[in-house]
Amino acid sequence: MTRRAQTDRFANVSYFREEDFAVAAAVTKGAKERGVSPTQIACAWILAAPGVTAPIVGATKTQHLTELFEAVDIKLSTDETEALEKPHRPHRIIGHEQPQAAKMLK
């Protein structure tokens, strides 16, 4: 576990749910079965989602970009997609608060 994972309270309450780890395990399993990286399976999955045209990705190394470029050619089967989606539970929207006039006047 990284130092940030140990100390980032916001991330810990937002992202480390049990079902998140189940999705990560499904992605890892699918990647092993295909002989590709989990990043590539995750990217192929999101690219196949209706309405997604440009996923937001982060890369700190050239290898990360190469994996993402190669993921465009991965087409998941219906069974593979179902295996990834079965444990998935959407997160609620966080980090956005509607403006409140009363708070603005203080």
Sequence and secondary structure as in RCSB ss.txt:
>XXXX:A:sequence
MTRRAQTDRFANVSYFREEDFAVAAAVTKGAKERGVSPTQIACAWILAAPGVTAPIVGATKTQHLTELFEAVDIK
LSTDETEALEKPHRPHRIIGHEQPQAAKMLK
>XXXX:A:secstr
  HHHHH HHHHHHH  HHHHHHHHHHHHHHHHHTS HHHHHHHHHHHSTT SS     SSHHHHHHHHHHTT  
  HHHHHHHHSS       S     HHHHT 
